[in-house]
Amino acid sequence: MTLTNPEQAFLAVNAFLRTLWERTRQPGELGLFLGMIAYVPGDGSLDPAMWTDWLAWVKKVQTGELVPRNTGRRGSLTAEMMQPLNPEQAYLAMVAFIEEYWNVVSRPTEIGDLLSEMRYTPGVGTTDPEMWKRWLTAIERVQASR
């Protein structure tokens, strides 16, 4: 299973996190984060900085090079610069993307708890095995809708 591009992977991130949020529908950091990363065709996300942050983590997973925050260089990243992602690469990029947000917004407990459940070890899986299953389901839903 391969996601065709970072845009499709970003749609899967949105679908995955929305499913997690819908379990509780509690106001809080996850809901705020979902609002900022809401997909906007042609722009990437409602908050344009979130889209370039996402692309920076895709690039990091694919090449090992992280374009630093607050340097203005992330704005030059485009989805076309990236290669297709497999589910593991997209998941690793998603976790790093969320973790960066968590660090920037003073480590809210709700996001920290989510990251703990999402922690992924190659060859072993996620801390909470249901997370990986939910991730694959989100990918399948995105691919089926295209």
Protein Blocks (a to p, Z undefined) as FASTA:
>chain_A
ZZfbfklmmmmmmmmmmmmmmmnopacjklmmmmmmoccehjlpablmlmmmmmmmmmmm
mnopacdehklpmmmpcfklpccddfklmmmmmmmmmmmmmmmnoppaklmmmmmmmocc
ehibpfblmlmmmmmmmmmmmmmmZZ
